[in-house]
């Protein structure tokens, strides 16, 4: 019987499916919020997956380029990653305290970005918008 990929083995264009890539993919599938490369590497080792830090970086970068994960910069400027459910362009509302993320649609931002690009003659424009604040749980915790 031919081998089959597990459900967590999402594969981007022309990427080899390795044991390390499967481990990183499975670890991302278990997380709800964004995670740094070092935190993901720590989690991989805690679960017995021997993936080097350098390989973890390379796999996450490759997955980001293939559109399999979202990447953004946290408050400290560190790249953080998350598997996102939205198959289309979207933005994030992020908690500065706990890291909780909410995917948001922002049609007004999309129209604004397109208008600004057109006014200046730019084509093939891309953008990201991340909104930082405190989530309701962290706000309540800070007040109490």
FENVEN-V585376 format. One line per field, one symbol per residue. ss: DSSP state (A for helix, B for strand, O for the rest). Layout:
ss=???
This chain:
ss=OOOOOOOOOOOOOOOOOOAAAAAAAAAAAOOOOOBBAAAAAAAAAAOOOOOOAAAAAAAAAAAAAOOOOBBBBOOOOOBBBBOOOOOOOOBBBBBOOOOOBBBBOOAAAAAAAAAAAAAOOOOOOOOOOBBBBOOAAAAAAAAO
